[in-house]
Amino acid sequence: MDYLSALVPPVVMAVFFIGLIVTIVKTQGGANKSKEDAVVDAALARADGARQVSRDSEA
């Protein structure tokens, strides 16, 4: 029975890891992809704008 108790944790972790990967792959794209991309683009633009303002105020 020692072999069984040694194999259970890696098998359980492998099953959860595969489930995580499947979930990540399934949630990529889809109907919300353009909305998510727009949110990321807006955040990047806001961060870039703040960086330029701070750089201009230093000069």
N, C-alpha and C positions, 0 to 999 in steps of 0.2 A: 504493500500500500504506500510505501515511501515514494515510489515512482509516480504514483497518481498525485500525491500532494506536491511533488516537485513540478509536475506538468501543468497543474491547474492555473497558477498565476500567469504564466506566459500566454497560455491559450486565452484566458479572459482578457488580458491586455490586448492581444492581437485582435480579438473580436471587437472590442471597443474602438481600437484604432481604425479598423476597416470601416466600422460604422461612421466614425468621424470623417474619414476621407470621402465616403459615399455621400454624406450630408453636404460636405463642402462642394463637391462636384455638382450635385443636384441644384444647389442654390446659386451657382454661378450663372449669370445671364438671366433669361426669363423676362417676364413682363416688367419687372422693376429695375432692370439693368440701366435703362436710360435715366431714370430718376436717381439711382444711386450714383451714376457717373456725374450727373449734374451737381449733386451735393458735394462730391469730392472736388470737382472743378471750381465750385464757388469757394470752398474752403481754401484751396490752393491760391486762388486769385486774391482772397482776403489776406492771406499770410504774405503773399508777395507784395501787395499794396502796403501793408504795415511795414514791411522791411524797407521798401523804397522811401516811405515817409520818414522813418528813423534815420536812414542814410542821408536824406536831404537836410534834415534838421541838424545833423552833425557838421555838415559842410559850411 
